[in-house]
Amino acid sequence: MSKTLITSALPYVNGVPHLGHMVGCLLPSDVYARFMRMMGNEVLYICGTDEHGTPSEVGAAKEGMDIGEYCTKYHNRHKEAYAAFNLSFDYFGRTSSPQNQELVYHIFEQLDKNGCIEEKTIKQIYSVDDGRFLPDRYVTGTCPHCGYDKARGDQCENCTKVLEPTELINPRSTISGSTNLEIRETRHLFLKLPMLEKRLSEWVRSKEPFWPDVAYSIAQKWLKEGLQERCITRDLKWGFPVNKPGFEDKVFYVWFDAPIGYIGITKQWADQNPSVRSWKDWWLDAKDVNYVEFMGKDNVPFHSISFPATLLGTGENWTLVDYLKGMSYLTFEGGKFSKSEKRGIFAEDAVKEYPADYWRYWLMSNAPEGSDASFSFELFASVINKDLNGVLGNFVSRVLKMTASKIGEEVPAGGEDTEIETALIKVLQERTDDYIKYMKDLEFRKALNELRAIWVEGNNYISAAEPWTVIKENPERAAAILRTCINLIRIFAVLSAPVMPQTAESMLQRLGLRAENMPSLNGFNVKKEISALKPGQKFSVGEALFERITPERVEELKAKYGSSK
């Protein structure tokens, strides 16, 4: 059994996750974690809230709260939203934990000992009206490279170019909007990325055959432009105080301590669960670990360059990412999600409107893997109505209702398979093999296309076999057809489980089965599984699996959650 380590980009504690956040890193990582568990791998799937930096300071001040209490409040809010979306983290932790502080200090000391840290006096933007130095993320202005007028001081999200606040044209304070800014000198610590560039470049090149273009091209762009020394400290109060004489009044930059948080959160998990593996079995001198990261494309530079360089610079044998799944953006009707402007649907609201599986299926079917994708309620309703209600839900309802009314509420006995079943098994095996291959390769849209095609094959089969007609003259043959169809429901549930866990469980429950008894997807054999349910097995018809979304409901949702136009 191989070990699969899965991390999702750590969401900022002050932000409420919207559908773009969900599909950008959180949901794909969960689908992959569930799939790999069903493949028989030992999986550790971790995430947590990113809690340090100015966003927490500003958010707490706005709500009149202590920063620590503010972070706890929103950490719990994140946990609740992700639980409602059925994200199956083995542990959801916090970057502000003592375990992370211990590891940040250790890694910094190793970097410093190895000559990878340099002290510099730099010029930094100071807001006279705010009475403080402004961290890079709290300076906004026009990008000098692409002209985007809302670029942040650390990175332009439009062209992904990494910036310094002093490079921005017409800078302003993100906190107050003030343009009364001055350039003042302050002393900071820098990670000497140029010193690590050769090793890092060789490591990135080794990923070319494996990483998706979104991740690999961004990493190569950084390297081709040449790495610059990166400041890893800030003039803030909220964060880990720097463990170096003369810098105790500063804290580590959030983009230094946050990625180390993956390791710190693993240590939190291990410390709270003494029966599990040591955190080092996953991160330090670890063996047989395949490490997969999920994140939006704006986070790729930090995880393909800064974080690996940080670990390489220690001289220790840390686990480095094997596969970086970078995702493009999901927009809301072509525009941006905005909580403040009440535009777009956010995770905690989405599950109040429809069950999580509706959103999970739509998002994974339309995952922005190669390019940006756009959400609209019309598209959402169309996919739910056609795929879930019209194909999968219709098949389950049709089969169970027909069998119950014509024969009874148990798997029917009698009859033999014919050439049509042989042909069905062949095509289902081919499609299942492709589905599993695409899931292994993290090509989710292709995998979801195959999953839907598998459901369609079931509908094609029952339409061609016509048990409602056959039963009049050959009840034995009709019994064999319906027995095959009921077994197809079980197969559909198993294959759908990584994407729609609640729906899969509901389908299995109707067949008198439990989710924990699902077969492995490793070597999944359709010929064997299509006869797994034996005659006499009780079932119940139950309610419809899915609700059809009407045009009136679409208009109601659009009015409630706004429009980007």
Disulfide bonds with the S-S distance in Angstrom:
none
